[in-house]
Amino acid sequence: MTSQQLDCALDLMRRLPPQNIEQNLSDLIDLVPDLCEDLLASVDQPLKIARCNKTNKDYLLCDYNRDGDSYRSPWSNEYDPPIEDGSIPSDKIRKFEVNANFAFDLYREQYFEGGISSCYFWDQDNGGFAGAILIKKTGDSTKKFRGSWDSIHVVEVQEKGAGRNAHYKLISTVMLWLQNTREESGTMDLGGSLSRQAEKDASVTDMSSHIVNIGRWSRRWRTTSGAPSIRSTSAGHVT
């Protein structure tokens, strides 16, 4: 395998329809097996949905809540299928995770008017913590519209100054595809992805301040990146 092969493969994936990303990725790996690990680590895939057996609530699957072949529910903090010694956050971070899921669930309902959100947080060896905020919204096919919005915000938090300030590192990725069919215009396909990375310091008073800072920052990123118009499209209105 060469770096040129990987660059060409990633460039090809960026040009192919995002709604077929899983099949395209599988075909590319079959074609060049040596690229498997690098492609799986580099190519973002649409979020999948599971249902918590204990709470009967839906949640999103990703590498951040996976341990082996099992996934941890943010609602029950349990793995499905059940495993022994699965990775779970400390009591402090778990309490924060519960509050973050509640807050971002309200945000998701008010802004996206539906969809699913999940938040996962974990402890880091340097004394800080990190997390992933996921949101998925699927279009209503009954309106001659098919599409999906997937946003992934990965954040690292390091408190400093006796816990009065914190340094944040945020990587945000949005994946969108939609297909709209109308008699007057025919079928329209639109898709793509957008990633941004940034760092920032902010003041904190307690753990809940981190939710406010992360939420405000991700919202500001969405505004400056042009994501609001994309969100309107994914809600079923072509603009």
Secondary structure, 3 states (H helix, E strand, C coil): CCHHHHHHHHHHHHHCCHHHHHHHHHHHHHHCHHHHHHHHHHCCCCCEEEECCCCCCEEEECHHHEECCEEECCCCCCEECCCCCCCCCCHHHHHHHHHHHHHHHHHHHHHHCCCEEEEEEEECCCCCEEEEEEEEEECCHHHCEEEEEEEEEEEEEEEECCCCEEEEEEEEEEEEEEEEEECCCEEEEEEEEEEEEEEEEEECCCHHHHHHHHHHHHHHHHHHHCHHHHHHHHCCCCC
